[in-house]
Amino acid sequence: MPCLNPDGTLTRVARDLLTALEPAPVPAPVLASATGLPLWRVRASLRELAGQDLVAASGPLSPGDDAPHVLTETGRQVLDLSRALDGED
């Protein structure tokens, strides 16, 4: 379940998660509740977004941990660009 479309734009799920992380760090269960996505999908998407340097855990992670995640500067730039491309600026 990629977070980026083939053309390099954000998928709807990725954009929803980045938007939810914009104001403050949020743990996966809270993101799932806020976005209406299943927790497993939020966790998988956060791993992928972290691999793209768009989000980062705001604390140390251990297996099964739901540490809050934060939007990185790169993530903020990609989200802003996505909004501009969609004419939301």
CORVENMO-V196242 format. One record per pair of residues at least 6 apart in sequence whose ideal C-beta (glycine too) atoms are under 7 Angstrom apart, sorted by the first residue. I is the first residue (numbers start at 0). GAP is how many residues later the second one is. D is the distance in whole Angstrom. If there is no record, write none. Layout:
I	GAP	D
I	GAP	D
This chain:
0	40	7
0	43	6
0	44	7
1	9	7
2	7	7
2	8	6
2	10	7
2	11	4
2	42	6
2	45	5
2	46	5
2	49	7
3	6	6
3	7	7
3	10	7
4	6	6
8	73	6
8	76	7
9	68	7
9	72	5
12	24	7
12	28	7
12	32	6
13	31	6
13	35	6
14	64	7
14	67	6
15	19	5
16	14	6
16	18	7
16	25	7
16	28	6
16	32	7
17	36	7
17	53	6
17	57	6
17	61	5
18	60	7
19	6	6
19	11	5
19	14	5
19	15	6
20	34	6
20	48	6
20	49	6
20	50	4
21	49	6
21	57	7
24	33	4
24	43	4
24	44	6
24	45	4
25	42	6
25	43	7
26	39	4
26	40	7
26	41	5
27	11	6
27	14	5
27	15	5
27	18	6
27	38	5
28	10	6
28	37	6
30	11	5
31	6	7
31	7	4
31	10	5
45	9	6
45	23	6
48	6	4
49	6	6
52	19	6
52	21	5
53	18	6
53	20	6
53	21	4
53	24	6
54	14	5
54	15	7
54	16	6
54	17	6
54	20	6
55	13	7
55	14	6
55	16	5
56	10	5
56	12	6
57	9	6
57	10	5
57	11	7
57	12	5
58	8	5
58	9	7
59	7	7
60	6	5
82	6	6
